[in-house]
């Protein structure tokens, strides 16, 4: 053999001269590692994946004409012999994660093949004969160097899954539109600059992965893919969406983050089954009122845009669990109605221009995470204490001079971040936060800490860098030592007196 069997991880009975079970002296190979035979002792399956095979697959492989499954993936195979084409009963061929640079034309003889996995090799082109594999249902060519597909790819009329990601594809051939049984098409991480209009013929498509390409537009024909449930087009150059996107009535996930979108078509409001909409990292300045029609949304990410206002309809999305509005230009003149988001558990409003809390926010009883960092907050309304379920509160990078006593009502809080404010003191009620684990007071103007803070028995991290404090009172230090002091506190307490 040419595959350096002596170096294999598992080689039972495969070595020449190994007795009594060497294939080469006439003993049946049916008991060899990785070999499966039928009742007539004919080899029908070989699985030698991840076994340190190296070199060229021997031509003798072509003698195993009853073979239905061949898995030699995750090895160091460099080439396939033409005789591979003799294996006309093969249904599964897995040769991914090797060092193969080309496929022999004879691969087209494998007319019974249903699964072909050739990903993670060094293949730069496919032979036209691949179009003969008309029984293929699964084709994975991921992580290769393919820059174009042969038109014959359109002959694979039974294909349901086509994975082409991490290649060098600049375009897809129009013939791809003939793959009408396709349910999943993955072409992410290529240099695709356009999609053929024929993609609209893929009427059974439910998943379309287009992320990390250089697409500037989506063809209007995409609106014909009415069975689509997920589109991922993040990390492209999309500056607009076709109105026809509103026809995708079964869509549940739409991921458009990291594009150049400056507006959304009103038709986006027709996507009544949408549960996840990701638009972060675009150039949106406003939202269409119709966004309020997406009443099944559970996750909405609008962060890192240029929004200075919101349509009132956004508060009609009563099924939202997560809402991210961070890194925008929102001010405190938000429309009323945020209290309608009764299922909201995570809310990010950080890095905006808020000078006060949005009206009604205190009624979000299920909120567990609230980020208000990097705004223009000078004071907090007493209503902050209404968030009974809150476990994480970020108020960092504001202009707060104090915290209201009602902060002590947040008995489920585990993390409180108020760094980079103008705090001079903390209310004694801080000691009521019995579940607090981390308290970040860095970069403030504190003159002292209330003794009640030592009652926080779960407190592990008390961060005081540039907080205005060079040391803590001896009374507080003794209380910390008695109750189990937090990490990093030693440098703020005088050494304990020797006994």
PEWODA-V292285 format. One record per residue. N is the residue number from 1. RES is the residue in one letter. PSI is psi in radians with two decimals (none if undefined). OMEGA is omega in whole degrees, -180 to 180 (NA if undefined). Layout:
n:N res:RES psi:PSI omega:OMEGA
n:N res:RES psi:PSI omega:OMEGA
This chain:
n:1 res:X psi:2.81 omega:-179
n:2 res:X psi:0.24 omega:-173
n:3 res:X psi:0.34 omega:171
n:4 res:X psi:1.00 omega:-175
n:5 res:X psi:-0.48 omega:-179
n:6 res:X psi:-0.33 omega:-178
n:7 res:X psi:0.00 omega:-177
n:8 res:X psi:2.64 omega:172
n:9 res:X psi:-0.78 omega:-178
n:10 res:X psi:2.06 omega:-173
n:11 res:X psi:0.33 omega:-175
n:12 res:X psi:2.08 omega:175
n:13 res:X psi:-0.06 omega:-177
n:14 res:X psi:-0.36 omega:-174
n:15 res:X psi:2.39 omega:175
n:16 res:X psi:2.32 omega:178
n:17 res:X psi:-0.13 omega:-180
n:18 res:X psi:2.05 omega:-179
n:19 res:X psi:2.70 omega:10
n:20 res:X psi:0.25 omega:-170
n:21 res:X psi:0.37 omega:180
n:22 res:X psi:2.27 omega:178
n:23 res:X psi:-0.60 omega:-168
n:24 res:X psi:-0.06 omega:175
n:25 res:X psi:0.34 omega:170
n:26 res:X psi:-0.13 omega:179
n:27 res:X psi:2.48 omega:179
n:28 res:X psi:2.40 omega:180
n:29 res:X psi:0.09 omega:-170
n:30 res:X psi:-0.31 omega:179
n:31 res:X psi:0.05 omega:-178
n:32 res:X psi:2.71 omega:178
n:33 res:X psi:2.32 omega:175
n:34 res:X psi:0.10 omega:-176
n:35 res:X psi:2.34 omega:174
n:36 res:X psi:2.35 omega:179
n:37 res:X psi:2.81 omega:173
n:38 res:X psi:-3.04 omega:-177
n:39 res:X psi:-0.34 omega:179
n:40 res:X psi:0.27 omega:-179
n:41 res:X psi:0.54 omega:174
n:42 res:X psi:2.36 omega:-179
n:43 res:X psi:2.13 omega:180
n:44 res:X psi:-0.33 omega:179
n:45 res:X psi:2.42 omega:171
n:46 res:X psi:2.17 omega:178
n:47 res:X psi:1.77 omega:180
n:48 res:X psi:0.61 omega:-179
n:49 res:X psi:2.63 omega:179
n:50 res:X psi:1.03 omega:-175
n:51 res:X psi:0.28 omega:177
n:52 res:X psi:0.51 omega:170
n:53 res:X psi:2.43 omega:179
n:54 res:X psi:2.87 omega:-180
n:55 res:X psi:-2.59 omega:-175
n:56 res:X psi:2.42 omega:176
n:57 res:X psi:2.25 omega:-174
n:58 res:X psi:2.64 omega:-179
n:59 res:X psi:-0.41 omega:-179
n:60 res:X psi:-0.27 omega:178
n:61 res:X psi:-0.47 omega:-179
n:62 res:X psi:-0.21 omega:179
n:63 res:X psi:-0.25 omega:-176
n:64 res:X psi:1.17 omega:-170
n:65 res:X psi:-0.14 omega:177
n:66 res:X psi:0.03 omega:-176
n:67 res:X psi:2.29 omega:176
n:68 res:X psi:-0.48 omega:-179
n:69 res:X psi:2.22 omega:175
n:70 res:X psi:2.04 omega:180
n:71 res:X psi:1.83 omega:176
n:72 res:X psi:0.53 omega:180
n:73 res:X psi:2.80 omega:176
n:74 res:X psi:0.88 omega:174
n:75 res:X psi:-2.68 omega:180
n:76 res:X psi:0.64 omega:179
n:77 res:X psi:2.36 omega:-176
n:78 res:X psi:-0.47 omega:-179
n:79 res:X psi:2.78 omega:174
n:80 res:X psi:2.44 omega:179
n:81 res:X psi:2.75 omega:176
n:82 res:X psi:-0.50 omega:-177
n:83 res:X psi:-0.18 omega:176
n:84 res:X psi:-0.44 omega:180
n:85 res:X psi:-0.20 omega:178
n:86 res:X psi:-0.26 omega:-173
n:87 res:X psi:1.12 omega:-171
n:88 res:X psi:-0.14 omega:175
n:89 res:X psi:0.00 omega:-177
n:90 res:X psi:2.28 omega:175
n:91 res:X psi:-0.47 omega:-179
n:92 res:X psi:2.12 omega:176
n:93 res:X psi:2.00 omega:-178
n:94 res:X psi:1.91 omega:-178
n:95 res:X psi:0.35 omega:-179
n:96 res:X psi:2.79 omega:177
n:97 res:X psi:0.95 omega:172
n:98 res:X psi:-2.72 omega:-179
n:99 res:X psi:0.59 omega:-176
n:100 res:X psi:2.29 omega:-177
n:101 res:X psi:-0.24 omega:179
n:102 res:X psi:2.81 omega:176
n:103 res:X psi:2.39 omega:178
n:104 res:X psi:2.56 omega:178
n:105 res:X psi:-0.47 omega:-178
n:106 res:X psi:-0.18 omega:177
n:107 res:X psi:-0.43 omega:180
n:108 res:X psi:-0.18 omega:179
n:109 res:X psi:-0.21 omega:-173
n:110 res:X psi:1.17 omega:-168
n:111 res:X psi:-0.20 omega:178
n:112 res:X psi:0.05 omega:-178
n:113 res:X psi:2.26 omega:175
n:114 res:X psi:-0.50 omega:-179
n:115 res:X psi:2.13 omega:177
n:116 res:X psi:2.05 omega:180
n:117 res:X psi:1.94 omega:-178
n:118 res:X psi:0.37 omega:-177
n:119 res:X psi:2.81 omega:175
n:120 res:X psi:0.89 omega:172
n:121 res:X psi:-2.69 omega:-179
n:122 res:X psi:0.59 omega:-174
n:123 res:X psi:2.26 omega:-178
n:124 res:X psi:-0.26 omega:178
n:125 res:X psi:2.80 omega:177
n:126 res:X psi:2.44 omega:177
n:127 res:X psi:2.54 omega:178
n:128 res:X psi:-0.48 omega:-177
n:129 res:X psi:-0.24 omega:178
n:130 res:X psi:-0.39 omega:178
n:131 res:X psi:-0.20 omega:178
n:132 res:X psi:-0.20 omega:-173
n:133 res:X psi:1.13 omega:-170
n:134 res:X psi:-0.13 omega:176
n:135 res:X psi:-0.02 omega:180
n:136 res:X psi:2.31 omega:172
n:137 res:X psi:-0.41 omega:-178
n:138 res:X psi:2.16 omega:178
n:139 res:X psi:2.06 omega:179
n:140 res:X psi:2.08 omega:-179
n:141 res:X psi:0.43 omega:-170
n:142 res:X psi:2.74 omega:173
n:143 res:X psi:0.93 omega:172
n:144 res:X psi:-2.73 omega:-177
n:145 res:X psi:0.57 omega:-174
n:146 res:X psi:2.21 omega:-178
n:147 res:X psi:-0.26 omega:177
n:148 res:X psi:2.76 omega:177
n:149 res:X psi:2.48 omega:178
n:150 res:X psi:2.57 omega:178
n:151 res:X psi:-0.47 omega:-178
n:152 res:X psi:-0.21 omega:177
n:153 res:X psi:-0.45 omega:-180
n:154 res:X psi:-0.19 omega:179
n:155 res:X psi:-0.20 omega:-174
n:156 res:X psi:1.21 omega:-168
n:157 res:X psi:-0.23 omega:179
n:158 res:X psi:0.05 omega:-176
n:159 res:X psi:2.27 omega:175
n:160 res:X psi:-0.43 omega:-179
n:161 res:X psi:2.17 omega:179
n:162 res:X psi:2.00 omega:-176
n:163 res:X psi:2.03 omega:-174
n:164 res:X psi:0.19 omega:-172
n:165 res:X psi:2.76 omega:-179
n:166 res:X psi:0.96 omega:172
n:167 res:X psi:-2.81 omega:-180
n:168 res:X psi:0.60 omega:-176
n:169 res:X psi:2.21 omega:176
n:170 res:X psi:-0.39 omega:-180
n:171 res:X psi:2.92 omega:174
n:172 res:X psi:2.46 omega:-179
n:173 res:X psi:2.61 omega:178
n:174 res:X psi:-0.50 omega:-177
n:175 res:X psi:-0.26 omega:179
n:176 res:X psi:-0.38 omega:179
n:177 res:X psi:-0.17 omega:179
n:178 res:X psi:-0.10 omega:-178
n:179 res:X psi:1.15 omega:-168
n:180 res:X psi:-0.16 omega:176
n:181 res:X psi:-0.04 omega:-177
n:182 res:X psi:2.26 omega:175
n:183 res:X psi:-0.44 omega:-178
n:184 res:X psi:2.15 omega:177
n:185 res:X psi:2.08 omega:-178
n:186 res:X psi:1.96 omega:-180
n:187 res:X psi:0.46 omega:-179
n:188 res:X psi:2.79 omega:177
n:189 res:X psi:0.95 omega:170
n:190 res:X psi:3.02 omega:173
n:191 res:X psi:0.73 omega:180
n:192 res:X psi:2.22 omega:178
n:193 res:X psi:-0.21 omega:178
n:194 res:X psi:2.84 omega:173
n:195 res:X psi:2.48 omega:178
n:196 res:X psi:2.58 omega:180
n:197 res:X psi:-0.42 omega:-179
n:198 res:X psi:-0.20 omega:178
n:199 res:X psi:-0.38 omega:178
n:200 res:X psi:-0.17 omega:179
n:201 res:X psi:-0.16 omega:-175
n:202 res:X psi:1.22 omega:-168
n:203 res:X psi:-0.23 omega:179
n:204 res:X psi:0.09 omega:-177
n:205 res:X psi:2.26 omega:176
n:206 res:X psi:-0.35 omega:-178
n:207 res:X psi:2.23 omega:179
n:208 res:X psi:1.97 omega:-178
n:209 res:X psi:1.98 omega:-176
n:210 res:X psi:0.17 omega:-170
n:211 res:X psi:2.69 omega:174
n:212 res:X psi:0.88 omega:169
n:213 res:X psi:-2.77 omega:177
n:214 res:X psi:0.67 omega:-180
n:215 res:X psi:2.27 omega:177
n:216 res:X psi:-0.45 omega:179
n:217 res:X psi:2.80 omega:168
n:218 res:X psi:2.36 omega:-178
n:219 res:X psi:2.58 omega:-179
n:220 res:X psi:-0.43 omega:-180
n:221 res:X psi:-0.22 omega:178
n:222 res:X psi:-0.40 omega:179
n:223 res:X psi:-0.20 omega:179
n:224 res:X psi:-0.13 omega:-177
n:225 res:X psi:1.15 omega:-169
n:226 res:X psi:-0.13 omega:176
n:227 res:X psi:-0.07 omega:-179
n:228 res:X psi:2.32 omega:175
n:229 res:X psi:-0.36 omega:-178
n:230 res:X psi:2.28 omega:171
n:231 res:X psi:2.15 omega:174
n:232 res:X psi:1.86 omega:179
n:233 res:X psi:0.52 omega:-179
n:234 res:X psi:2.72 omega:175
n:235 res:X psi:0.69 omega:175
n:236 res:X psi:-2.78 omega:-180
n:237 res:X psi:0.54 omega:-177
n:238 res:X psi:2.19 omega:177
n:239 res:X psi:-0.22 omega:178
n:240 res:X psi:2.90 omega:176
n:241 res:X psi:2.49 omega:178
n:242 res:X psi:2.48 omega:178
n:243 res:X psi:-0.48 omega:-178
n:244 res:X psi:-0.23 omega:178
n:245 res:X psi:-0.41 omega:179
n:246 res:X psi:-0.15 omega:179
n:247 res:X psi:-0.10 omega:-175
n:248 res:X psi:1.26 omega:-169
n:249 res:X psi:-0.27 omega:179
n:250 res:X psi:0.03 omega:-176
n:251 res:X psi:2.24 omega:177
n:252 res:X psi:-0.39 omega:179
n:253 res:X psi:2.19 omega:179
n:254 res:X psi:2.04 omega:-172
n:255 res:X psi:1.85 omega:-174
n:256 res:X psi:0.30 omega:-179
n:257 res:X psi:2.62 omega:177
n:258 res:X psi:0.72 omega:175
n:259 res:X psi:-2.77 omega:-178
n:260 res:X psi:0.49 omega:-176
n:261 res:X psi:2.24 omega:176
n:262 res:X psi:-0.21 omega:178
n:263 res:X psi:2.88 omega:177
n:264 res:X psi:2.49 omega:178
n:265 res:X psi:2.54 omega:178
n:266 res:X psi:-0.49 omega:-178
n:267 res:X psi:-0.24 omega:178
n:268 res:X psi:-0.41 omega:178
n:269 res:X psi:-0.16 omega:179
n:270 res:X psi:-0.14 omega:-176
n:271 res:X psi:1.23 omega:-168
n:272 res:X psi:-0.26 omega:179
n:273 res:X psi:0.07 omega:-178
n:274 res:X psi:2.26 omega:177
n:275 res:X psi:-0.41 omega:180
n:276 res:X psi:2.20 omega:178
n:277 res:X psi:2.01 omega:-178
n:278 res:X psi:2.05 omega:-177
n:279 res:X psi:0.27 omega:-175
n:280 res:X psi:2.64 omega:178
n:281 res:X psi:0.66 omega:173
n:282 res:X psi:-2.73 omega:-179
n:283 res:X psi:0.54 omega:-177
n:284 res:X psi:2.24 omega:177
n:285 res:X psi:-0.38 omega:176
n:286 res:X psi:2.98 omega:-180
n:287 res:X psi:2.53 omega:177
n:288 res:X psi:2.53 omega:179
n:289 res:X psi:-0.49 omega:-177
n:290 res:X psi:-0.20 omega:178
n:291 res:X psi:-0.40 omega:178
n:292 res:X psi:-0.16 omega:178
n:293 res:X psi:-0.17 omega:-175
n:294 res:X psi:1.10 omega:-169
n:295 res:X psi:-0.11 omega:176
n:296 res:X psi:0.02 omega:179
n:297 res:X psi:2.34 omega:172
n:298 res:X psi:-0.41 omega:179
n:299 res:X psi:2.19 omega:179
n:300 res:X psi:2.06 omega:-179
n:301 res:X psi:1.93 omega:179
n:302 res:X psi:0.32 omega:-175
n:303 res:X psi:2.78 omega:176
n:304 res:X psi:0.85 omega:171
n:305 res:X psi:-2.73 omega:-179
n:306 res:X psi:0.60 omega:-177
n:307 res:X psi:2.22 omega:174
n:308 res:X psi:-0.16 omega:178
n:309 res:X psi:2.91 omega:179
n:310 res:X psi:2.53 omega:174
n:311 res:X psi:2.54 omega:-177
n:312 res:X psi:-0.45 omega:-179
n:313 res:X psi:-0.30 omega:-179
n:314 res:X psi:-0.46 omega:180
n:315 res:X psi:-0.01 omega:175
n:316 res:X psi:-0.08 omega:-177
n:317 res:X psi:1.20 omega:-168
n:318 res:X psi:-0.15 omega:178
n:319 res:X psi:0.02 omega:-180
n:320 res:X psi:2.29 omega:170
n:321 res:X psi:-0.62 omega:-176
n:322 res:X psi:2.25 omega:178
n:323 res:X psi:2.13 omega:-180
n:324 res:X psi:1.94 omega:178
n:325 res:X psi:0.28 omega:-175
n:326 res:X psi:2.80 omega:177
n:327 res:X psi:0.91 omega:173
n:328 res:X psi:-2.74 omega:-179
n:329 res:X psi:0.57 omega:-176
n:330 res:X psi:2.43 omega:174
n:331 res:X psi:-3.01 omega:-174
n:332 res:X psi:-0.07 omega:180
n:333 res:X psi:0.89 omega:177
n:334 res:X psi:2.62 omega:179
n:335 res:X psi:2.59 omega:179
n:336 res:X psi:2.74 omega:174
n:337 res:X psi:0.03 omega:-178
n:338 res:X psi:-0.42 omega:-179
n:339 res:X psi:-0.21 omega:178
n:340 res:X psi:-0.25 omega:-179
n:341 res:X psi:1.13 omega:-170
n:342 res:X psi:-0.29 omega:180
n:343 res:X psi:0.05 omega:-176
n:344 res:X psi:2.25 omega:177
n:345 res:X psi:-0.45 omega:-180
n:346 res:X psi:2.21 omega:-180
n:347 res:X psi:2.15 omega:178
n:348 res:X psi:2.02 omega:176
n:349 res:X psi:0.22 omega:-177
n:350 res:X psi:2.75 omega:177
n:351 res:X psi:0.90 omega:172
n:352 res:X psi:-2.73 omega:-179
n:353 res:X psi:0.66 omega:-177
n:354 res:X psi:2.27 omega:176
n:355 res:X psi:-0.17 omega:175
n:356 res:X psi:2.92 omega:179
n:357 res:X psi:2.50 omega:176
n:358 res:X psi:2.44 omega:-179
n:359 res:X psi:2.27 omega:178
n:360 res:X psi:-0.12 omega:-177
n:361 res:X psi:-0.48 omega:-176
n:362 res:X psi:-0.18 omega:-180
n:363 res:X psi:0.07 omega:179
n:364 res:X psi:1.41 omega:-169
n:365 res:X psi:-0.35 omega:-178
n:366 res:X psi:0.06 omega:-177
n:367 res:X psi:2.20 omega:177
n:368 res:X psi:-0.38 omega:-178
n:369 res:X psi:2.19 omega:179
n:370 res:X psi:2.12 omega:179
n:371 res:X psi:1.96 omega:178
n:372 res:X psi:0.30 omega:-177
n:373 res:X psi:2.74 omega:175
n:374 res:X psi:0.91 omega:172
n:375 res:X psi:-2.75 omega:-180
n:376 res:X psi:0.59 omega:-179
n:377 res:X psi:2.21 omega:176
n:378 res:X psi:-0.67 omega:177
n:379 res:X psi:2.77 omega:174
n:380 res:X psi:2.34 omega:176
n:381 res:X psi:2.63 omega:178
n:382 res:X psi:-0.41 omega:-178
n:383 res:X psi:-0.24 omega:177
n:384 res:X psi:-0.46 omega:-178
n:385 res:X psi:-0.01 omega:-178
n:386 res:X psi:-0.19 omega:-175
n:387 res:X psi:1.32 omega:-172
n:388 res:X psi:-0.42 omega:-177
n:389 res:X psi:-0.06 omega:-173
n:390 res:X psi:2.28 omega:176
n:391 res:X psi:-0.40 omega:-179
n:392 res:X psi:2.20 omega:-180
n:393 res:X psi:2.12 omega:180
n:394 res:X psi:2.00 omega:179
n:395 res:X psi:0.30 omega:-174
n:396 res:X psi:2.79 omega:174
n:397 res:X psi:0.83 omega:171
n:398 res:X psi:-2.74 omega:179
n:399 res:X psi:0.61 omega:-176
n:400 res:X psi:2.29 omega:175
n:401 res:X psi:-0.45 omega:179
n:402 res:X psi:2.96 omega:175
n:403 res:X psi:2.45 omega:-179
n:404 res:X psi:2.67 omega:179
n:405 res:X psi:-0.49 omega:-177
n:406 res:X psi:-0.21 omega:176
n:407 res:X psi:-0.47 omega:-179
n:408 res:X psi:-0.17 omega:178
n:409 res:X psi:-0.19 omega:-175
n:410 res:X psi:1.18 omega:-169
n:411 res:X psi:-0.23 omega:178
n:412 res:X psi:0.01 omega:-177
n:413 res:X psi:2.27 omega:175
n:414 res:X psi:-0.40 omega:-179
n:415 res:X psi:2.20 omega:177
n:416 res:X psi:2.07 omega:-178
n:417 res:X psi:1.96 omega:178
n:418 res:X psi:0.47 omega:-180
n:419 res:X psi:2.75 omega:178
n:420 res:X psi:0.96 omega:171
n:421 res:X psi:-2.84 omega:179
n:422 res:X psi:0.57 omega:-176
n:423 res:X psi:2.31 omega:175
n:424 res:X psi:-0.36 omega:178
n:425 res:X psi:2.97 omega:175
n:426 res:X psi:2.57 omega:178
n:427 res:X psi:2.57 omega:178
n:428 res:X psi:-0.46 omega:-178
n:429 res:X psi:-0.17 omega:175
n:430 res:X psi:-0.44 omega:180
n:431 res:X psi:-0.13 omega:178
n:432 res:X psi:-0.13 omega:-178
n:433 res:X psi:1.22 omega:-167
n:434 res:X psi:-0.28 omega:180
n:435 res:X psi:0.10 omega:-176
n:436 res:X psi:2.27 omega:179
n:437 res:X psi:-0.63 omega:-177
n:438 res:X psi:2.25 omega:177
n:439 res:X psi:1.97 omega:-177
n:440 res:X psi:1.94 omega:-180
n:441 res:X psi:0.23 omega:-179
n:442 res:X psi:2.59 omega:173
n:443 res:X psi:1.09 omega:173
n:444 res:X psi:-2.84 omega:-178
n:445 res:X psi:0.74 omega:-175
n:446 res:X psi:2.48 omega:174
n:447 res:X psi:-0.18 omega:178
n:448 res:X psi:3.02 omega:177
n:449 res:X psi:2.52 omega:178
n:450 res:X psi:2.55 omega:-180
n:451 res:X psi:-0.50 omega:-177
n:452 res:X psi:-0.31 omega:-180
n:453 res:X psi:-0.40 omega:179
n:454 res:X psi:-0.18 omega:177
n:455 res:X psi:-0.14 omega:-176
n:456 res:X psi:1.48 omega:-172
n:457 res:X psi:-0.36 omega:178
n:458 res:X psi:-0.07 omega:-177
n:459 res:X psi:2.08 omega:180
n:460 res:X psi:-0.51 omega:-175
n:461 res:X psi:1.92 omega:174
n:462 res:X psi:1.83 omega:-172
n:463 res:X psi:2.11 omega:-172
n:464 res:X psi:0.30 omega:-177
n:465 res:X psi:2.23 omega:-179
n:466 res:X psi:0.64 omega:-179
n:467 res:X psi:-0.09 omega:-173
n:468 res:X psi:-0.21 omega:-179
n:469 res:X psi:2.23 omega:172
n:470 res:X psi:-0.38 omega:179
n:471 res:X psi:2.89 omega:177
n:472 res:X psi:2.72 omega:180
n:473 res:X psi:2.62 omega:180
n:474 res:X psi:-0.59 omega:180
n:475 res:X psi:-0.77 omega:180
n:476 res:X psi:-0.70 omega:179
n:477 res:X psi:-0.74 omega:178
n:478 res:X psi:-0.71 omega:179
n:479 res:X psi:-0.70 omega:177
n:480 res:X psi:-0.79 omega:-179
n:481 res:X psi:-0.63 omega:-179
n:482 res:X psi:-0.64 omega:-175
n:483 res:X psi:-0.01 omega:-176
n:484 res:X psi:1.60 omega:-170
n:485 res:X psi:2.73 omega:178
n:486 res:X psi:2.86 omega:173
n:487 res:X psi:2.72 omega:174
n:488 res:X psi:0.23 omega:-177
n:489 res:X psi:-0.31 omega:-173
n:490 res:X psi:-0.71 omega:-176
n:491 res:X psi:-0.19 omega:-180
n:492 res:X psi:-0.06 omega:179
n:493 res:X psi:2.47 omega:177
n:494 res:X psi:2.65 omega:178
n:495 res:X psi:2.53 omega:179
n:496 res:X psi:2.43 omega:179
n:497 res:X psi:2.51 omega:180
n:498 res:X psi:2.51 omega:177
n:499 res:X psi:none omega:NA
